[in-house]
Amino acid sequence: MPRIITIVNQKGGVGKTTTAVNLAASMAAAERHTLLVDIDPQGNAGSALGTARDEVERSIYEVLLDGRPMSEVLCRTELKFLDLVPASRHLVGAELELATHEARERRLAQALAAIAPRYEYVIVDCPPSLGLLTLNGLVAAQGVIIPIQCEYFALEGLADVLRTIDLVKSSANPVLQVDGIVLTMHAANNLALQVEEEIRKHFKKEVFKTVIPRNVRLSESPSHGKPILLYDVSSRGCQSYLELAREVVRRVDSVGRAA
């Protein structure tokens, strides 16, 4: 059974797309068939893999709004075991358009049903909001990974995400669970260490051991249209995401892929 994992945080700038792209790429590097689905209108996940949003002809927009099979919008990537379903500029108005559709919160789940069995992992990158597109990501998933930047307001944003997950679980997707919380952009200064300590104290089991550091090479790689492991495999950022992927796989396998 495939494991569908949605990467979500309503705060921008927390490393959400960086985590989605590099987690998916790291799983693919381990020869696990992986699909990355970009439902963020900014289209940054696709750009980070060399597929520019404004050059895409077929995208997740046509899947969600027109019912096009997801298999028809797949893009290959430089990694043999990683496929991409890109976003496009048309996705900007998708939330308003989806509002008039029946079962609007289940459009992504319905589209994935036919294609997900081809893969071991499906990673969904959501917009930095808790709107209808993110709701589609949560309804389609079995697990959620929440990236948290090590900064002062981290816990406030986390509480909002967890409340939303609980609401979705109680009303639309009873199998949904938090696969983990990943600490990102860790600067190893006093503030970051204090925030890490606080988050680990409140969420002992949920927080991954792996911490993603602030890393220049990690920040540079999207501008080259490459995940970090194809840009600088020896960098601290790359090694951290490879270790995170191993930890995610261990955690998912330990609780059962179709929990």
N, C-alpha and C positions, 0 to 999 in steps of 0.2 A: 504494500500500500504506500502511495506517496505521502509525504509529509508536507502540508501546505503551511508555510510560516509567513505571517504578515509582520512587516517592520513598521512600527507606528510610534509617533510622538507628535502631539499637536504643536509643539514648539519648533520653530525653525532653527537651523544652525547647530543642531546637536549631533550631527554625523549620521543621520538616518539613511540618506542615500548612499553615503560612503560605506556604511555597514551593509546595506542591501547588496551593493555591487560586489564588494570585496568578500563578503561571506559567500555569495553565490559562486564567485570565481574560485575561491579556495575549495569549496566542495567539488567543483568541476575538476580542479587540479588533482583531487584525490580520486578521480575517475568515477564520480557519482553523477549520474545524469541529472542535470539541474536546469530548471526554467526560471528566468527572472522576468516578472511581469511588472511593468512600470505604469501605475495608475496616477502618477503625479503630473498635473498639467505642465509643470516646468520641464519635464522630460529629461532630467539630469542623469537618470540611471542609464538611459540609452546613449546619451552623449559620452558618458564615462566609458562606454564600450565601443565607441566609434560610430554610433548611429545618431546623427543629428536630428533633433525633433522636427525642425522645419523642412527637412528633406524626406521625411517618411511619407510614403504614399498610402500604406495600410497600417492601421494601428489599433490599439485597444479601444479607441473611440468607436470604430466601426463594429467591434465585437459587442460593446456594451449598448450602443444605441441602435444598431441596424441588425443585430443578430448574426453577424458574419462569424463563421467558425474560427476559433482561435488558431487552428492549424494553418489557416490561410494568411495570417499576419506574422508568422514566426520569422525571426531573423537569426541567421547564424552569427556566431562570434568567432574571435580568434582562438577560443578554447574549444576543443573538440566536444567536450561534454556539457557545454553551456549554450543554451538558446535564450533568445530575448523576444518578448512581446513589447514593442516600444509604445511610448506615448506620442501624441502629435499635438500641434497647436490647436486643433479642433477640440481637444479635451477641456480647454479653458471654460467652455460653457456647458460642459456635460452635466454638472450637478443640477442646473436649472432644467435641462432637457430630460434628465432622468426622472425628475419629480412627477412627470405626467405618465410615466410608464407603470404598468402593473408589476408587482413584485420587484420594485426598483432596487431594493437592497440585496436581491439575490441574483442579479444579472451576471456578476463575475463568477459566482459559485456555479451557476448553470453552464457558463461557457467553459469553465475549467473541468467540469465533469467528464467531458469527452477526451480531453488531452492530458490531464494530469497523470493517468496511469502509465504514460510513457516515461515518467521521471521518478527519481527517488525523492527529490526535493523540489518544491516550487516556492520561490521567494517573491513576495509581493511588496513593492515599494509604494507607500501611500503618500499623499500630500501632507504638509505640515498643518493639519486641521482635523477636526472631528466631524466632518461633513459626510455627505452621501457617498462619495468615493471611498473614503476611509471605512465607512460602514460596510460597503461592499467587500472590502478587504478583510474585515473582521468576520463577516458572515461566511466567507469562503474558506476561512482558515481553520486548522486544528490548534495551531499555536501562535503565540505573539512574542516577538522580541522587541523590547523597549530600549532604545539607546538613550542614555542620560549623560549630558555633559556635566563634568564635575565643577559646578558653579553654585552660587548661593541659592538661586530659586529652583534648583533641580527637583526638590521634593514636592513643591507645589504643583508643578506640571505633571509629575508622576501620579499624584493623587487623582487628577482629572482623567488621565488615561485609564487608570485602574477602575474608576467608577464607570467609564464608558464600556470597558471590557465586561464588567459585571452585568451591566444592562443588556448588552448583546447576548451574553451567555444565558440570562434568564428569559429573554424574549425571542431570540431568533437562532441561536447556535449553542445548544447545551454542551457540546464537546469542546468548546473553546477554552484554552488555558494559557497561562503565561509560561512560555518555555524559558524565559529568562530576561534579566535586566543586564545590559552591558554598559559599563562605564567608558565614556569616550572623551577624547581631547584632554587626557590627563596630563597635567603639566608638572606633576611631582613637586608642587609648591605647598605651602602650609594650608592654603584654602582648599586646594584639590584633595589633599589628604584628609582634611576635616570632613569635607563633603562625602568622600568615599567611606570614611568610618561611620558617618551617620546613616548613609544608605544601607550599608552592610548590617548595621545594628537593627534597622527596621525590617529589612528584607533578607534575612540570612540565607535562606534556601534559594531564593530567586536570582540573586546576583551572581553572574559568572565570575569565576576566579580570574579569567583573562581580562586585562585592562588595555584599552586602546590608547596609546600615547599621542600627544601632539607630535606631528612628524611632518617635516617639510616635503619629503618625497611623496607622502600620502596625499598632501594637498596639491602637489604638482600633477599627479598622474591623470586626473580627469581631463586636464587641458590637452593631453596627448591622446585622449580617446582610448586609454588602456586602464585595466585594473592594476592595482599596485604590484601584483606578482608578475606581470608582464613588463612593468616599468622599472622596478627595482626590487628584485626578490630578496635581496640581502638587507633591506631597510627594516628598521624596528617596526614600522607600521605594517609591512607585509607579514613579518613573522608573527605579529600579534593577531592578525586576522586568520592566518593559517592555524594558529593555536585555538582561536575562538571557534573555527569550524570544527576542529576535532572535539572541542568541548560540547558544542551543540549536538553533534552526532552521538557522542557518548550519552548525553542527557536524554535525547529523544529515544535512543535505543533502549535505555534503561527503564523508561516508563511505558514503552510500547508506541510504535509508529502511529497507530490509529487509536490513540487514547480517547 
